[in-house]
Amino acid sequence: MKRINWLIATFFGVGKIPGAPGTWGSLAAVPCFYYLARFPLAHIGLLPLLFFLGVYASTQTEKAYGETDPSWVVIDEVLGIGIAMVGIPMDWPFVIMAFILFRLFDIWKPYPIRKLEALPGGWGIMADDLLAGVYANIWIRIGVFLVNMLA
């Protein structure tokens, strides 16, 4: 079970790529959600499953390895980019913007994202990225609205 939790938490080992594991995790998830955008109900339906599976796997991984919020646990970035990409146009400028904005909010952690990070175990690991994804999605939607309004 420890190995399965590790595979989920690291998004099949992506989190162990040296350098910037959160960026690699987000980047690895983009093609998955780009494909899922063709199936909006599947995309949206996957997110709660991913959240609760991520809470469990990251909590168990923290306990197994004795680390709090290890940087190589990237299932939270997978969830966050998935949320950032919900319902946005699947044109590459918007997909790139989803990636950039999600990473920006995930790193910057504006209020109340930082507070969510303080939740115990996997709840904190997952909740802050969930909200960073929501923030990114909202800003993309504002941008799409403005572009359409000016067009």
N, C-alpha and C positions, 0 to 999 in steps of 0.2 A: 504493500500500500504506500510505503514511503516513496518508492520509485514513481508510482502513478501521480502522487501529489507533486513531486518534483517536476515531472513532465508537464503537468498542467500549469504549475506556478511559473515555470520558465518558458512557457509556450514552446514546448518540445525542444528545449535547449537553447533557444534564441537568446534568452537572458544571460547566457554564459559567454556570448560573443564579447571579446574585450573592447573596452573603450567607453561606449555610452549605451548600456543595456536598455534603458528606457526608450531611447531613440530607435534602437534596433528592434525592440518589441513592437513599437508603434508602426515602424516601417514594414515589418513582416506581416502585420495584420491588415494593412491597406489593401493588398490584392484580394484578401478573403472578403472584406466588406464591399469592395468594388464589385466583385462578382455577386454577392448577396443583394446588392441594390436592385437587381432585377427581380428579386423576390422580397418585396418590402415586409410582408407578414413574417417571413422566415427571419429576416434581418432583425426586426423589432422583437420577435419572439425569442431569439437567441440571447438577447441582452440580459434579461433577468436570470436566465439559466447560467450565463457566463458570470454574472455578479455573484450568485450564491455559490457556484462551484469555485470561483476565485476566492471567496471569503474562506471557504472550508480548506481548500488546497494551500492557500498562503498561510493560514493559521497553523495548519499541521506542519508545513515546511519551516515556519519560524520555530516551532517547538522542536522539531527533529534536528535542526542545525544550530539551535541556540542563538539565533540572530534576530534582532528586531528590524522589520521592514528591510530585508536584504535587497540591495540594488538589483540583483540578478532575478528577483521575482518580478516578472513583467506581465503577468496576466491582467494586472490592473491597467496597463497601457493598452492592451488589446481591447479591453472593455471601453476605455476612454475614447480611442480612435473610432471604435464601432459606434459610439453615441455621437461623436462629432460628425460622422458621415450619414446619419439617419436623415433621409428625405432631402438631401442636398442634390443639386445637379451633378451627375457623374461625368462632368467635363473636367479634364485634368487641372485647369486652374483652381477649381473649387476643391478638388481632392487634395491638391498641394496645400491650399489654404487651410483645409481641415487639419492636415498634418502639422503645419506650422503653428496654427492657433492652439491646437491641443497641446503641443509640446511647450509652447509659451506659457499657457495657463498652468500646466502641470509643474513647470519649473518655478514660475513666479509665485504661484499659490495665493492669489488674491482672496480676500475675505469672501466666504467662510471656509475656503478650501483648506487652509492650514489647520483650522480647528477640527475639520473632519479627519485629517491625518492623525490626530491625537486619539481617535477611537481605538479601543483595544484590538490587538491581533489583526486578522484579515479584514475586519470591518474598516479599520483606518486605512489599510493598504488599498482597499477597493473604493471606498467612498470618496476620497479626495480626487481620484481619477475620473470617477463617475461625474462629479460636478465640473471638473475641468473640461470633460467632453461636452457637457451641457452648455457651458460658457462658449466654447468654440462653435458649437452648432448654432447658438443664438446669434453670434456675431456674423457667421456666414449667411444666415437668413436675413439679417439686416442688410448685408452687402448685396445679396441677390435682389432684395426689395428695392434698394437704391438704384442698382444697375437697371432694373426693369422700369423704374419710375423715370429715369433719365433717358431711356432708349426711345 
